[in-house]
């Protein structure tokens, strides 16, 4: 995941006129998905949550919907199961 984020930033942010610095932190924790994501966001004083919008079966993720509903900060749901040209 970290490599995917690095490649994304290089491709998408590299063409901008001004340098953009992002403070991105990935964490791996155990527990209920929704509760863990929200707790870690609060613990790290995150400004935003970015997560995939589809589960492993390509359906809309229940976890993503629950995080969006319970979050006190912005949540960006990124389509993960689609190929973009």
TORMI-570554 format. One line per field, with one value per atom (N, C-alpha, C): residue in three letters; atom name; x, y, z. Coordinates in steps of 0.05 Angstrom, whole numbers. Layout:
N
res: (ALA	...) $
atom: (CA	...) $
c1: (X	...) $
c2: (Y	...) $
c3: (Z	...) $
% end
This chain:
85
res: (UNK	UNK	UNK	UNK	UNK	UNK	UNK	UNK	UNK	UNK	UNK	UNK	UNK	UNK	UNK	UNK	UNK	UNK	UNK	UNK	UNK	UNK	UNK	UNK	UNK	UNK	UNK	UNK	UNK	UNK	UNK	UNK	UNK	UNK	UNK	UNK	UNK	UNK	UNK	UNK	UNK	UNK	UNK	UNK	UNK	UNK	UNK	UNK	UNK	UNK	UNK	UNK	UNK	UNK	UNK	UNK	UNK	UNK	UNK	UNK	UNK	UNK	UNK	UNK	UNK	UNK	UNK	UNK	UNK	UNK	UNK	UNK	UNK	UNK	UNK	UNK	UNK	UNK	UNK	UNK	UNK	UNK	UNK	UNK	UNK	UNK	UNK	UNK	UNK	UNK	UNK	UNK	UNK	UNK	UNK	UNK	UNK	UNK	UNK	UNK	UNK	UNK	UNK	UNK	UNK	UNK	UNK	UNK	UNK	UNK	UNK	UNK	UNK	UNK	UNK	UNK	UNK	UNK	UNK	UNK	UNK	UNK	UNK	UNK	UNK	UNK	UNK	UNK	UNK	UNK	UNK	UNK	UNK	UNK	UNK	UNK	UNK	UNK	UNK	UNK	UNK	UNK	UNK	UNK	UNK	UNK	UNK	UNK	UNK	UNK	UNK	UNK	UNK	UNK	UNK	UNK	UNK	UNK	UNK	UNK	UNK	UNK	UNK	UNK	UNK	UNK	UNK	UNK	UNK	UNK	UNK	UNK	UNK	UNK	UNK	UNK	UNK	UNK	UNK	UNK	UNK	UNK	UNK	UNK	UNK	UNK	UNK	UNK	UNK	UNK	UNK	UNK	UNK	UNK	UNK	UNK	UNK	UNK	UNK	UNK	UNK	UNK	UNK	UNK	UNK	UNK	UNK	UNK	UNK	UNK	UNK	UNK	UNK	UNK	UNK	UNK	UNK	UNK	UNK	UNK	UNK	UNK	UNK	UNK	UNK	UNK	UNK	UNK	UNK	UNK	UNK	UNK	UNK	UNK	UNK	UNK	UNK	UNK	UNK	UNK	UNK	UNK	UNK	UNK	UNK	UNK	UNK	UNK	UNK	UNK	UNK	UNK	UNK	UNK	UNK) $
atom: (N	CA	C	N	CA	C	N	CA	C	N	CA	C	N	CA	C	N	CA	C	N	CA	C	N	CA	C	N	CA	C	N	CA	C	N	CA	C	N	CA	C	N	CA	C	N	CA	C	N	CA	C	N	CA	C	N	CA	C	N	CA	C	N	CA	C	N	CA	C	N	CA	C	N	CA	C	N	CA	C	N	CA	C	N	CA	C	N	CA	C	N	CA	C	N	CA	C	N	CA	C	N	CA	C	N	CA	C	N	CA	C	N	CA	C	N	CA	C	N	CA	C	N	CA	C	N	CA	C	N	CA	C	N	CA	C	N	CA	C	N	CA	C	N	CA	C	N	CA	C	N	CA	C	N	CA	C	N	CA	C	N	CA	C	N	CA	C	N	CA	C	N	CA	C	N	CA	C	N	CA	C	N	CA	C	N	CA	C	N	CA	C	N	CA	C	N	CA	C	N	CA	C	N	CA	C	N	CA	C	N	CA	C	N	CA	C	N	CA	C	N	CA	C	N	CA	C	N	CA	C	N	CA	C	N	CA	C	N	CA	C	N	CA	C	N	CA	C	N	CA	C	N	CA	C	N	CA	C	N	CA	C	N	CA	C	N	CA	C	N	CA	C	N	CA	C	N	CA	C	N	CA	C	N	CA	C	N	CA	C	N	CA	C	N	CA	C) $
c1: (17	0	18	39	56	68	77	88	67	42	21	16	17	13	36	60	84	82	74	71	49	27	5	14	28	37	56	74	93	79	60	45	26	11	-10	0	19	28	53	68	93	90	67	63	53	49	40	63	55	75	89	75	86	88	108	113	92	80	60	72	72	83	59	58	37	48	34	42	23	31	14	25	6	14	-4	8	-8	-5	-26	-25	-40	-30	-43	-51	-77	-87	-108	-113	-133	-159	-181	-206	-228	-251	-273	-263	-267	-257	-264	-290	-300	-289	-293	-284	-254	-238	-209	-201	-213	-206	-213	-237	-244	-227	-220	-204	-175	-164	-137	-137	-157	-159	-159	-175	-176	-150	-138	-113	-90	-90	-68	-75	-99	-108	-108	-118	-118	-136	-128	-144	-164	-159	-175	-170	-191	-189	-192	-174	-176	-178	-199	-202	-215	-213	-225	-255	-269	-298	-311	-294	-305	-291	-306	-294	-280	-271	-256	-273	-300	-318	-327	-317	-324	-350	-362	-386	-380	-399	-394	-389	-369	-360	-378	-388	-404	-386	-361	-343	-339	-335	-332	-357	-380	-405	-406	-399	-400	-379	-355	-335	-345	-355	-366	-387	-405	-426	-416	-395	-386	-363	-351	-327	-334	-316	-319	-301	-286	-269	-276	-267	-274	-263	-279	-272	-273	-251	-250	-251	-272	-276	-266	-245	-232	-241	-251	-258	-233	-234	-210	-212	-236	-240	-243	-238	-242	-216	-214	-190	-195	-177	-180	-158	-166	-146	-138) $
c2: (-24	0	25	24	48	54	34	37	49	39	49	78	87	115	132	121	136	140	119	120	140	139	157	186	192	219	229	211	219	225	208	212	236	238	259	286	286	312	322	305	312	333	335	354	381	385	411	431	456	478	482	476	480	453	451	427	422	399	391	370	375	356	344	318	304	288	288	272	249	227	203	182	170	150	126	102	78	63	50	35	8	-12	-38	-44	-48	-54	-77	-89	-110	-99	-113	-106	-101	-93	-86	-64	-69	-51	-22	-17	11	24	10	21	26	8	11	35	38	60	87	89	114	119	99	102	111	99	107	135	143	170	190	184	202	202	179	176	192	191	205	234	243	270	275	255	257	279	290	311	299	274	262	232	217	188	183	167	159	129	118	89	80	55	44	42	44	43	16	-3	-30	-51	-72	-94	-113	-136	-154	-167	-165	-177	-156	-132	-111	-96	-103	-89	-65	-47	-24	-34	-23	-32	-21	-40	-33	-18	-26	-13	17	22	49	66	55	69	76	56	60	81	81	100	128	131	157	167	149	157	165	151	156	175	183	200	229	241	270	287	274	287	278	292	284	255	241	214	214	206	204	175	167	139	137	122	119	93	94	69	52	28	10	-13	-20	-43	-37	-13	-5	1	-4	3	29	48	74	77	87	91	119) $
c3: (0	0	0	16	17	-10	-25	-51	-70	-69	-86	-81	-56	-49	-60	-57	-67	-98	-112	-141	-148	-134	-139	-136	-114	-108	-130	-138	-159	-185	-193	-218	-217	-196	-195	-185	-167	-155	-168	-183	-195	-217	-229	-251	-242	-216	-206	-206	-209	-209	-182	-161	-134	-120	-103	-88	-67	-66	-46	-28	-2	17	32	32	46	70	92	115	116	104	102	121	136	155	152	148	147	174	183	207	203	217	216	245	249	276	274	297	298	311	305	317	296	305	287	267	242	221	226	228	231	256	279	305	304	293	292	275	252	234	248	259	273	297	312	336	329	308	299	288	273	263	286	306	330	345	349	364	350	324	309	302	311	305	274	259	230	220	197	184	165	155	135	135	128	124	94	83	55	54	42	41	15	9	-14	-11	-34	-33	-39	-48	-54	-37	-31	-16	-36	-26	-43	-64	-61	-81	-102	-100	-119	-112	-89	-80	-63	-60	-42	-14	-2	24	47	63	87	107	109	127	119	93	84	90	86	92	122	139	168	177	165	172	164	140	131	151	159	177	205	215	242	245	223	224	231	246	252	234	216	197	169	148	121	115	99	90	59	47	18	11	-4	-12	-41	-45	-71	-84	-109	-123	-127	-117	-118	-137	-145	-162	-191	-199	-227	-240	-266	-281	-295	-291	-304	-325	-348	-370	-372) $
% end
